[in-house]
Amino acid sequence: MATATTRTGLKLLTTILYNTYQTGRNVAVDFKSNLKIVFDQFLPQWNYTPKPQLQVI
């Protein structure tokens, strides 16, 4: 990716993550039900933004 170019001169920034992350972790039961996902209009299958709802306890 670091050497990718475009005709219009778009510059790319890449980062390699060397951390090891634990797999198999579960989220809170109500987290997914309160998660709003906003999909991009141009490429919704690739571009989306998860927006968790704020919960006041």
Contacts in CASP RR format, 6 or more apart in sequence:
PFRMAT RR
TARGET T0000
AUTHOR 0000-0000-0000
METHOD contacts of the structure
MODEL  1
MATATTRTGLKLLTTILYNTYQTGRNVAVDFKSNLKIVFDQFLPQWNYTP
KPQLQVI
1 12 0 8 1.000
1 14 0 8 1.000
2 12 0 8 1.000
2 14 0 8 1.000
4 12 0 8 1.000
31 52 0 8 1.000
34 52 0 8 1.000
34 53 0 8 1.000
34 55 0 8 1.000
35 50 0 8 1.000
35 51 0 8 1.000
35 52 0 8 1.000
35 53 0 8 1.000
36 50 0 8 1.000
36 51 0 8 1.000
36 52 0 8 1.000
36 53 0 8 1.000
37 48 0 8 1.000
37 49 0 8 1.000
37 50 0 8 1.000
37 51 0 8 1.000
38 48 0 8 1.000
38 49 0 8 1.000
38 51 0 8 1.000
39 47 0 8 1.000
39 48 0 8 1.000
40 46 0 8 1.000
40 47 0 8 1.000
40 48 0 8 1.000
END
